[in-house]
């Protein structure tokens, strides 16, 4: 049995420790982190996954960005504890959070990652979308949450600096749910 919950400030130190464990030292020096500096995450989409005894197994986060003048979600990082990697928990976090993003009315999401892994979730290489250097352009991937959402969207990816930094929610005219609760899932939920 698993419990999927929105990340709270009490979870943050444990989530950061998990990400330190899963990623190389210096992860915060990557270009995607410069887009996150000083910008709050999209809280409704930042999730933690725990086992039945409360042990943190995985976490996923999303951040608001701009591509040209269009709002987008920047997915990442997503991390799964090394002892449970390969059990489908990363896929569970991806599917659940992307479904929530659609429900909130988001049109597009992007990430920097390996296409062979993320293709299974519908991601493809984005052309003419430029992450800050030194990002490898072949690793800049996108997913339409609404059909055709990436058509004609191009340019530099920049930090979201609008008044409603909750990721362009003012532009999509939907507010995040007032209260989010945890959801229990059994092992069959991980496909």
N, C-alpha and C positions, 0 to 999 in steps of 0.2 A: 504494500500500500504506500502511496506517495501523497504528499500534500503540496499543492501548487498555490503560492500566495504572492500578492504584490510585495515587492521589497519595501521594507520600512527602514527608517534611520537606525534602528537597533540591529538590523541585519547587515548594514554596510560594512563594519569592520570584518565580519566573517566572509562576506562576499569578496572584499578586497584581498583577504588572505587566500581565498580559493583562486582568484585570478592570478595572484603572484605565484601560486603553486603550478598553475596550468600554463602560464606564458613565460617567455624568456625575460630575464632581467632587463630593465630598460623599456618595458612595454609602454610606459607612459610617455616615452619620447617619440612614439610613432605619430605620423601626421594626423591620423584620426583623432588622437587625443588633443591635438591643438584645436580641433573643431569643437571639442567638449569643454575646454577650459572656460570656467565662469558661466556655463550654460547649464541650467537644471535639466536632468533627464526627463523623458516622458514617463512620468510616474505610473500611469495606468498600464504601461507595457513592460515595466521592469519587474521581472518575476524571479522568485526563488523556488527551488524544488527540494523538498526534504523527505527523508524516509520516515517510516512510522515512529521512530524513536526521536525524531527531530534533528537528525544529522543532515547538514547541508550537502546535497549531492550535485546541485547545478544552479546556475543563475544566467539570466539574459537581461541585457539593457538596450534601450533605444534613446536616441538623442535627436533633437530637431536640427536640421540643416537647411540651407538653401542651395539649389542648383540653378544657376542663373538667378531668376527672380521667383522660382517656384519652390514651395515647401516640400520637403521630403523627410523621411525617417532615415537615420543612420543606425543600422543594427550593429550592435556589438559593444562590448565583447559578449560572447556566449561561452560559458565554461562549464565543464563537467568534471567532477573529481576523478583523478586518474584511476582509482580503484573501481569505478563504475563506467569508464569509457567503453564504448562498444556495445552497451546495453540498450541503446536507442533513446537515452535520456536527452541528448542534444536535439534529436529530432522532435521529441515531445515538446521541449521548450520552444523550438522554432515554430511548429504547427500551432501550438496554443497562442503564442504571442502574435503571430501573423494573423490568425483568426480574429483576435481582439483588435488589432490595428484596422482590419477591414470593418469591423463593427463600429469602431469610432469614426469611420469615414475617411481614413487616410487613403490617398491615391497611389503613392509610390514609396518604395523602400529601397535602400541601397546598402552595400557593405563592401568591405575589402576582404577578399578571401579566395579560397581555391574553388574554381568552377566545378571540378569533378565532384566535390562534396555538395556544394550548394545548388547545383543543377536539379537535384531531386526535389527541391522545394520550389522550383520554377524560376530560379535566378538565371540570368544570362549576362554576358559582357555588355557593359554600357559603352557606347561610342560617343565621343565628343563630350564626355563628362570628365572633368579634370579635378582630381584630388590634389591637395597640396603636396609638393615634392617631399620626399623621394618615392612616392607610391608608384608601384609598377602598374601601368594602365591596364594590363591584362587581368589584374585582380580586382578591378572596379566593376562590381556586379549590381544589377538592379532587378526588381520584380514589380510588375504592375499589380496593385491591389484592386484597381479598377481598370477594365480593358482600355488599352491605349494610353495609359497614364504617362508613360515615358516618351511617347511620340512628340518630337519637336523640343523636348527638354534637353538643353545642353548648356555647357559653360562650366565655370569654376564652382566648386563646392565651397561654401563659406559657412561660418557660424551663423546661427539664428540669433538675430539681435532685436527682433521685433518686441513690442510691448508684451505680447502674449507668447512668451518663450516656451509655453507648454506645447511647443512644436506646431505652430501655425494653426492651432485649434480654432482661432478666430476666423481664419480663412476657410476652414472646412465646416465651420458653423456647427460644431458639435462639442459639447463639454464632456470631459471624462465622467464616468459614473461617479455619483456622489460617494458611495461606499463600495469598496471592493472587498470581497470575502475570499477566503481560501476555498479551494476545491480539492476534494479527495479523489484520487485516481488509483486504479489498480494497475498491476503490471501489464495488462492487456492493452492499456492506452498507449504504450510505446511501440510504435510500428516502425 
